[in-house]
Amino acid sequence: MAGERTKLIVAQREGLGSAESRRLRKEGLVPGVLYGNGEPVSICIAERELRRALTGASGLHSILDVEIDGKGETHASILKEYQVDPVRGGVTHVDLQEVRLDETIQASVSVQLHGGDDAPGVREGGVLSQPLREVRVEALPLEVPEHLELDVSGMEIGGTLRISDLSTPDGVTLLDDPESVVATVTAPTKVVEPEPTEEELAAMEAEGEAAEGEEPTEGEAAEGAAGEAGEPGADAAGDQGTTEG
C-alpha cells in the first residue's frame, strides 16, 4: 500500500572497485550508493535486510528510512535502481535516492488486469492481451501506489482499453500518452486451408483414375484363379456323392 515506511540500516564503505564489491557479496552484503543533495555516499547493506525492506506491502515503492552506521539520523529514500545477477538472481547493487516527502517524484508503476475470466470476449474464445504493463506516475513519495488495477470484465472481442481508462488515487498523475493501449481482446486465430489450384485438382483426378484402373497383383490374381478352379471341382464331387450304388 502507499505510504509504507521501512527502516534500513546501512554501513558506509570506504573501499571501492569491483574486487571490493565481490568481497562484500561473498560476505552477504550488497554494495550500493545513496544519492542526496550532497556528495553520493558509498554504502553496503545486508542482503537479508534489503530483501526484507523491499518485499513489504509497498514493494519496490516503499519509503526507506536509511540510517548510516547506526548514528540515529535517517534519510527518507526510495529505490532508484538495482542490478540483478543474471545467473543466481540475487541483487548485486542498489542505488538509493534521498527524497523530500513534501515534493513529488516520478515512478514506474505496474498495471494489473482484473476480471479477465468474466470478460464476454474471453468467454467467447477471444484472447486477452496486455501490451503495456507499466505506466509512469507523479506523486508525493508516500502516495505512489504499489500498482494500478484495470477492470477488463466488460471487454468484448475487438475491445480496447487505454491509459485514459485507468483510475488513479487522489494526488497521483499519469504521465504517459493517454491513448497508449493497455489491454485488448482479439478474436481467436483460425487456420484456413488454402484452396487447391487447378493443376493440383487435375493431378488428384489423374491419381484417382490411375488407382481405379490398376491391374490386380499376382496374389490377388492367384486367389481369383483358385476360386474359379475350385467351383467345378466342388460340383463334380457333389455329383459323385449322389451316384446310386
VENZIDA-V130976 format. One record per pair of residues at least 6 apart in sequence whose ideal C-beta (glycine too) atoms are under 6 Angstrom apart, sorted by sequence separation. I is the first residue (numbers start at 1). J is the second residue. D is the distance in whole Angstrom. If there is no record, write none. Layout:
i->I j->J d->D
i->I j->J d->D
This chain:
i->54 j->60 d->6
i->56 j->62 d->5
i->99 j->105 d->6
i->116 j->122 d->6
i->122 j->128 d->5
i->24 j->31 d->5
i->33 j->40 d->5
i->34 j->41 d->5
i->67 j->74 d->5
i->84 j->91 d->6
i->85 j->92 d->5
i->33 j->42 d->6
i->34 j->43 d->5
i->65 j->74 d->4
i->66 j->75 d->5
i->82 j->91 d->5
i->83 j->92 d->5
i->21 j->31 d->5
i->83 j->93 d->4
i->32 j->43 d->5
i->53 j->64 d->6
i->66 j->77 d->5
i->163 j->174 d->6
i->82 j->94 d->5
i->116 j->128 d->5
i->31 j->44 d->5
i->63 j->76 d->6
i->64 j->77 d->5
i->163 j->176 d->6
i->81 j->95 d->4
i->164 j->178 d->4
i->29 j->44 d->4
i->30 j->45 d->5
i->80 j->95 d->4
i->163 j->178 d->5
i->150 j->166 d->6
i->30 j->47 d->5
i->80 j->97 d->4
i->113 j->130 d->6
i->162 j->179 d->6
i->163 j->180 d->5
i->148 j->166 d->6
i->28 j->47 d->5
i->60 j->79 d->5
i->77 j->96 d->4
i->78 j->97 d->5
i->162 j->181 d->6
i->24 j->44 d->5
i->30 j->50 d->5
i->77 j->97 d->6
i->77 j->98 d->5
i->78 j->99 d->6
i->160 j->181 d->6
i->161 j->182 d->5
i->161 j->183 d->5
i->75 j->98 d->5
i->76 j->99 d->6
i->110 j->134 d->5
i->145 j->169 d->6
i->160 j->184 d->5
i->76 j->101 d->6
i->108 j->134 d->5
i->109 j->135 d->6
i->159 j->185 d->5
i->108 j->136 d->6
i->109 j->137 d->5
i->143 j->171 d->5
i->157 j->185 d->5
i->13 j->42 d->5
i->107 j->137 d->6
i->155 j->185 d->5
i->157 j->187 d->5
i->12 j->43 d->6
i->13 j->44 d->5
i->126 j->157 d->4
i->152 j->183 d->5
i->106 j->138 d->5
i->139 j->171 d->6
i->150 j->182 d->6
i->10 j->43 d->4
i->11 j->44 d->5
i->119 j->152 d->5
i->124 j->157 d->6
i->139 j->172 d->4
i->104 j->138 d->5
i->119 j->153 d->6
i->121 j->155 d->5
i->10 j->45 d->5
i->104 j->139 d->6
i->112 j->147 d->5
i->114 j->149 d->5
i->118 j->153 d->4
i->121 j->156 d->5
i->137 j->172 d->5
i->138 j->173 d->5
i->104 j->140 d->6
i->105 j->141 d->6
i->109 j->145 d->6
i->115 j->151 d->5
i->116 j->152 d->5
i->119 j->155 d->4
i->120 j->156 d->5
i->121 j->157 d->4
i->107 j->144 d->5
i->110 j->147 d->5
i->111 j->148 d->5
i->112 j->149 d->5
i->113 j->150 d->6
i->114 j->151 d->5
i->115 j->152 d->6
i->137 j->174 d->6
i->138 j->175 d->6
i->109 j->147 d->6
i->115 j->153 d->3
i->121 j->159 d->6
i->109 j->148 d->6
i->111 j->150 d->6
i->113 j->152 d->5
i->136 j->175 d->4
i->101 j->141 d->5
i->136 j->176 d->5
i->135 j->176 d->5
i->99 j->141 d->5
i->8 j->53 d->5
i->6 j->53 d->5
i->132 j->180 d->6
i->6 j->56 d->6
i->131 j->181 d->5
i->132 j->182 d->5
i->4 j->56 d->6
i->4 j->57 d->5
i->130 j->183 d->5
i->4 j->58 d->4
i->129 j->184 d->5
i->1 j->57 d->5
i->6 j->62 d->5
i->8 j->64 d->5
i->10 j->66 d->6
i->12 j->68 d->6
i->12 j->69 d->6
i->128 j->185 d->5
i->4 j->62 d->5
i->5 j->63 d->5
i->6 j->64 d->6
i->7 j->65 d->5
i->8 j->66 d->5
i->9 j->67 d->5
i->10 j->68 d->6
i->11 j->69 d->6
i->126 j->185 d->4
i->127 j->186 d->5
i->5 j->65 d->6
i->30 j->91 d->6
i->126 j->187 d->6
i->31 j->93 d->6
i->32 j->94 d->4
i->33 j->95 d->5
i->34 j->96 d->5
i->35 j->97 d->5
i->36 j->98 d->4
i->125 j->188 d->5
i->121 j->185 d->4
i->113 j->183 d->6
i->111 j->182 d->6
i->63 j->141 d->6
i->61 j->144 d->5
i->61 j->146 d->6
i->59 j->146 d->5
i->58 j->146 d->5
i->3 j->142 d->5
i->2 j->143 d->5
i->2 j->144 d->6
i->2 j->145 d->5
